[in-house]
Amino acid sequence: MNTSGEGIARRVAVLFEGHVQGVGFRMTAVTIAQRFAVVGFVKNEQDGSVQLVAEGDELELMQFLDALRASHVSRYIRQERVNWSAARGEFSGFTIRYG
């Protein structure tokens, strides 16, 4: 379930570090995001980390991140750098970004 941008209040940007590329991290994030009213993207970074940016209600975002942490990809995460801010309303869905 994705939101059209209405009622979005918060933005969370997370940099996941560890062995997080090549383990289905991005697809898992997209699949889990579909269960929540969140929008944004997930993207591999050149340094081997994965960047996730999501917007939505703060509780939805926290539940989304908890579900991601409870999935099989959690074993590959060594560190998370989390930054909360105001939503910008720039996303219409939750996707994988390339490049």
Buried (B, 14 or more C-beta within 10 A) or exposed (E): EBBEBEEBEBBBBBBBBBEBBEBBBBEBBBBBBEEBBBBBBBBBEEEEBBBBBBBBBEEBBBBBBEBBEEBEBEEBBEEBEEEEEEBEEEBEBBBEEEE
